Amino acid sequence: MLEYNKQKYSPRELNILSILHTIIDNQEASSTEIIDTTGLSNATVSRVLNTLKTRNIIVSKGKEITNLGRRPEKVSINCQYGYIAHFNINEDVIVGFLSDLNGTVLATEQRAVDGKITVEMLKEKISDAFYSLEEVKRQNKEVLALSFSVPCAVSSDSRTINRTVDVFSFTELDFSDLIEDMLKIPVVVNNIAMLMALGQYKSINSDVDSMVFVCFSRAIGIGCGIVIDGELFKGHSNYAGEIGYMLYSTDNFDRVQKKNIGSLEEKAGLRAIYVNVMAKVLDGGALVLKKMLDSGEKLDILLIEKAIMLGDLDCKEILDEALKIWSIALINIYLTINPKVIVIGGAISAQNSYILKQLSDIFANTLLIRPNIMLSTLTYDEAQLIGGVSILKEYVFDNIVGKKALEE
């Protein structure tokens, strides 16, 4: 997990980082395991472990159980060394999570938002949620860093969020600097699809070496996260996976102001599907769905599937057309990246059996080699939280805990 340039450090510092790296990667380790992994002497390992204990970076986990007479002590990172906070910004709510360094969630806070929110209002919502989370801190430990998942492209160079289809009316926002200046805490910002991909990857079968996670937001957006050899692939400037902008038709080329006309999400995002079925309802069609809506059921993709299963041919025609457009994107992804599995998630879940069957049938009739498609078993919040906390832990270990360990 820790990344460091070996030419940058002294032999003493390299020993410390090597030992710390071993403990973090294995969650806990004995001095014997550390010696075997690092090749360092028993004296060096003992000296470094004592230093890390003195600085409260690691804690004892008791004696290792062995068949030998000697029982070496096992140690782990001190999960109470400090706290981390992760925020997920959706189209209608900001959800904040406070956790320890093991990723155990200690508290959550929510603040409502909408598309009309201003930058100052956004700052106020985040600040209010953050300080509410801080009130539950234990043992007066500090929050070491914050992370945010946002439904838009994030520039790694300028640290700006550049496109906010589902949430904000503003673009090119210096989001990281804005929050760091306000809260005086390091901030890490990532695209939500990338974090969900990482969260899904960490929850999937261990023999999967490559995966694409396609995330459908509850509104307009469609994005994806790409994992290759266990690592997120972000591409140049973090824009890999912005498939919502993938052009489905040539409509875009004849317009002066292009925006996302003719794009995947404009043609077949969930909001486009909802708009089309409601237009059919207002036109006197989709009678099965209309009856459900009249009884008070909320319109979502599961309700549309339910209507189709009950014989609503209008809903079937609309959703099937959208799925053909989805399949174009998925086929292109598969033939370009050739991942072991493509996972569809976000607002699409394992309950959407009709969607999975229709896509599988399309692929069976289209490709010589069928991509392995599955629906995510993680909820929208679960996937991004696992990924967000993982990225944040890595940042803290690399940039805060590691530096503290190297102090003279």
N, C-alpha and C positions, 0 to 999 in steps of 0.2 A: 504493500500500500504506500509506504513512504517512498518518495522519489528524491534522489539527491545525486548531485554531480560529485563523484568521488575525488576528482582533482581539486575540488573546492575546499576540502576539509583535511584537517591534520589526522594522523593515525589515531590519536586519542578520540577525536570526534567521530571518526569512522567506526570505531569499536562501539561507541555509545549508540550510534544510529543503527548499526547492524543488530545489536541486541534488542533495541526498541522495536525495530522492524519485525524481528522474529516473534516478539510477544504479541504485537498487534495482529500480525497475519494469522497466528494460531489462537488468538483470543486469550489463551493462558499457556504458560510453558514452564517447565522445570529448568534448573540450571544445567542438568544433564542434556536436555533437549536443545537448549541454547548453545551449549558447547558443540554438540553434534552438528547443528545447523550452521554455525558461524565459523567453527574451527578455532575459536579463541580459547585461551587457557582458562583453567578453573579460577586462577587468581584474578585474571582480568574480568571475567564474568561476575565473580563475587563482588569485586570492587564497584563495578558499574551498577549492579543491582542494588547495592547499599546506597549508592548516590541517588538512584531513581526513587528509592523508598523514602530517603530523607527529604526529597523534593515533592513527595506525595504524588508522584506520577504513576507509580505502580503500588499494588498492595499484595499481601500474602494471601494465597488461597488454600493454605494448609499443605500437608506433606503428600507427595505423590505415592500412590499405592503400587508397590512392586513386590516381586518374589525374592528380591535381594535384601540383604540386611540393611543397607543404606537406603534411606527414604528422603530424596531431595525435595526441597520446598518448591511448590508451584506458585507462580506469580501471574498477575494480569494487570492490564491498565486499570487505574483507579477511575471507575465510571463516575465517581462523585468529584473528580478533579474540577469540573466546571459543567455548565449546561450549554445546550445548543437549542436554537429555536428555528423552526421551519414554518413558512407561511405558504399556503396555496391560494392563489388569486383566481377565482372563477368569475363567470359572467354575472353572478348575483350575490356572491359572498366571499369574504376573506376568512380563511380558517387558519389559526395559528396553533402550533404544537410546541410545547416545551418538553425536552427530553434530556436524559443523562447521556453520557458518552457511549453507552451500550445501545442507545436508540430506544430505551424504554420511555414511553410517553407519560409524563407526569401531570400535564394539564393541557386543556384546549380552550381556545377563545374564538368566537365568531363575530364578524361585523358585516352587515349588509352593504352591498354596493349595487350600482346600476350603471348603464352606459353613459349617463349624463355626469358622472363623477368628474370633478376637476382634480388637478394635481394636488392642490392644497387639501382638498377633502380626502384624497387618497392617503396623503401623509398623516392626516389626523386619525384616520381609521387604523392605519398600521401602528402608529404611536400608541393609541389607546389600547389596542389589543396586546401589544408588546408589554406595556407596563402592567396590564392586568395579569399577564403570564408571570411577570417578574415577582408579583406578590406571593406566589406559591413556592418560590425558591426555598430550598432547604439549606441549612448550615451556612447561609450567607455566601454561597458560591456564586461567581459571576457567570453571566452568559457570554461565552467565548466568541460566538459568531452566529450570524443569521443566514438562512437560505430562503430563496423565494422560487416557487414554480409559477411561471406565467404562460398564458396561452398565446404566445407570440414569439417571433424571432428575436434572439438575443445576440448582439454583436460582441464577440470576444475581444475585439480590438478597442472599441470605443466604450464598452460596457453599457451600451444603450439597449433599450427594447425598441424594436423598429417597426413592429406591425402588431396591431391589437384588434383583430377582427371581432372577437367575442366580447371584449370588456371595455376598453377605453376609447374615447373619441380623440385622443392625442397619440402622436407617433414621435419617433426619434427622442425619447425621453431618457435623460441621464439617470436612470433609475438607481443603479448601484451607488453612485456618488451621492445622490439625493438622500437615500436612506442612511448611508454611512455618516453623512454630515449631521443628520438629525439625531441619530441614536448613538453615534460615536462607537460603533461596533463594526467589525469587518462583515461584509455582505457578499454572498455568492448568489448569482441569479442564473437560472436555467429554464429552458423551454420545457413545458410540462410533458410533452410527448416523449422527450428524451429521458426525463426522470421516471415516467411510467414504464418506459422500455427497460430501464435499469432495474426498477422494482420487480417487473415481471420476470426478467432474466434471473434475478436472485431467487425467485420462487419456483422456477421451472426445473425440469429434469437436468441433472448435472452433465449429461452427455451432449447437451446442446451447445455447440461452439459458436453458432451464428444465428441471429434472430432479428426480425424486423417487427416492431410493435406499431400497429396502425391505430391511432387514437382519434376517435370521433368525439368532438366536444358536444355538450348538450345543446349547443346553438349552431353556429355556422361552421366553425373550423374543423379541418381535418389535417392532422400532422402525423409524423412517424418518428420513431427512434430506432437507430440501427446499432446493434451490438455485434461486433466481430472479434473473435478470440477473447471473449469476456470483457471487452472494453467498448465503451460508447464511441461510435464514430461520429464526429461532429462536422467534419469537412472544413473547408476554408471559411473562416469567420463564423463558424457555428451554424451554418445554414443547411447542412445536410438533413434531409427529412422533411423539408417544407413542401410536402406533396400537395397541400391544399391549393398551391399556385400552379400545379401541373395542368397544362392546357388540355382540355377535352375536345374543344372545337376551335374553328378558325374565327369565331366571332370577334375575338380580341384584336385581330390584326387590322380591322377596318375602323377602329375607334381612335380618336385623338387622345382621350383620357381613358387609358386601358383598365386601370385598377385590376379587378380579378374577374372581369367578364370572360365567360367561356372556360373558367377554371373548374377543377374538380369539386371544390367546396361550394362554388356558386351554382353548379349544376346539380350536385348530388349530396351536399351536406344535409344534416338532419333538418335544419330549418327549411331548406328547399323542399324536402319531402313533405314536411308539415304544411307548408304553404300550398303545395299542389293538392294534397288530400282535402284541405279545408276549402279550396276553390271548388273542388268536386262536390263537397257537401253542400255548399251554398248554391251550386248549380242544380241541386236536386238529386245528386248521385251519392255513392258510398253510403247506402242506406243502413247497412249493418253498423258501420262506424258511427253514423249520426245517432242511431239509437243508443249506443254506448255513451256518447258525449252528452246526450239529453238526460241520461240517468245520472250524470255527475262524474263520470270517469274522466281522468285527465289524459289529454293527448300526449302520447309518447310513442316511441318505436315499438314497444311491446304491445301497446293497444292496437296499433296498426297490424301487427302480426296476428293478434287474436282475432281481429275482424276478418283477416284473410282466411284463417282457419275455419271461420264460421260462414265462409262463402262470399265475402265482399270482393267481387271481381274488379271493381274500380280501384280499391286499395291495392289489390294484387298487381294490376297493370302499372300503377305509379311506382310501387316499391320495386317491382321486377326491372323496370327501366333504370332506376337508380342503381340497382345491383349490377346491371350490365356496365354502367359507368365505373362503379367501384372495381369491377373485375379487370377493366382496362388498366387501371392504376396498379392493381395487385399483380397482374401478369407482367407488366413492365418492371415492377420492383423485383419480382422473382427472377426474370431473365437477366436483369442487370446485376443484382447482388447475389442471387442464388443462395439465400439463407436456408438453414435447415428447417426453420419453421417461421411462418408469418402468424402473428397473434393479433387479433382484432379486439380492441377494448375501448376503455373510456365509457361513453354512454352506451356502447354495445357490450353485452355481457353473455355469459354462458346460457342465459335463458332465451336468447334469440336464436332458437333452433331453426326457424324457417330461413333466416338469413344464411346460416351456415350451410344448410342443405342446398339452397339455390346457388350459392357461390360454388360449392363442390360440383354441382351438376354442370355449371358453365365451364369450369376448368376441365372436367372430364371430356367435354365435347370440343374443347378448344386446343388443348396442349397435349403433346406427346408425353411430356413428363409433368405429372401433376404436383403442384406445390402443396406442402403440408400446411394446411390452414387450421387454426384452432381459435376458439373464443376465450377471452381472458376469464379466469375464475376469480380475479381480484376486482374489488370495487374501484371506482374512480379514485376515491380518497386513499385506499390502501396502497395502490400501485405507486402513486406519486409520493406518498409519505415514505415508503421503503426506499425509493430511489433518492429522494431529497435528503433524507437523514444519512444515507450512505455517502453521498457526495460531500455533505457537510462534515461528517466525521473524518473523511479523508483530508479535507481542507484543514481542519483543526489539528489533526495529527501531523500534517506536513508543515504547517506554518506557525503553529502556536506551541503544541506540546513538544514537538521535535526541537524547536529553538530553545525552549525552557530546559530541556534535557542537556543541551550543549553549553549552558552557562557555566562559567568558571566558579 
